[in-house]
């Protein structure tokens, strides 16, 4: 095939359905000739992910729950057997107890803090380490973060703290793997209506607020995110690593609404 990603093979982790950010990214990559493998969390999602993968010409669909390190190891053993090497990795995985994605951050429990950190932050480090072994000639890795990592977003709470850790890991991993010509970046996406997004209390308010106040006066689509992911994962971004790249219709640059647009 031809295209920007012709001859490149990559793993997509985090498709749950056709609203998933990972799905928007997968579509953009496949349209440019990438060969894709997918992981899904549990068999109920497997039933949804397999037909989606098939649409993009992929039959390499593997179960993986990042809480279970044996299932992570099995994915990379399988990739090594089928492909021998890997050119890129997309990590679009996060979890927190939705009872703690409302109210105060101060009330976060030890149990959910630990679980949120493991699944939403440290899993990228564990997956990156295994992917890097399959990238002897270099590669590109991407994870997904949110503006709540650096500024307080109502209800985002412990997930904001985990995203801060994730963004810091992007920088440390970029430094660790740079000499191997592996680039590591994150996309900080604006709010998107997904399963994970729906777990945050008052998601609709946040969505509408950003629509009204972002410079582009809209929220972003998974196709917007796919386009930027394609750039970061392709050779077009060959000089970029350790970066947190906003795909948020410009919302992060705004400090307050323009008085002419304010309701009161
Ligand atoms: P989604 O629900 O479609 O995807 C989340 C994925 O995480 C699912 O596929 C789920 O199976 C997976 N996952 C959760 N726990 C897992 C585990 N233990 N092992 C393996 N997989 C697990 O939602 P999404 O919004 O597409 O989320 C993808 C990424 O984008 C997440 O990191 C999320 O924090 C981030 N993000 C989302 C938004 C948004 O508004 N939706 C904004 C910025 C960043």
Boltz pocket constraint, residues with backbone or C-beta under 6 A from the ligand:
constraints:
  - pocket:
      binder: B
      contacts: [[A, 13], [A, 14], [A, 15], [A, 16], [A, 17], [A, 19], [A, 20], [A, 21], [A, 22], [A, 40], [A, 41], [A, 45], [A, 64], [A, 65], [A, 66], [A, 67], [A, 91], [A, 92], [A, 93], [A, 94], [A, 95], [A, 119], [A, 144], [A, 145], [A, 146], [A, 147], [A, 187], [A, 188], [A, 189], [A, 190], [A, 191], [A, 192], [A, 193], [A, 194], [A, 195], [A, 196], [A, 197]]
      max_distance: 6.0
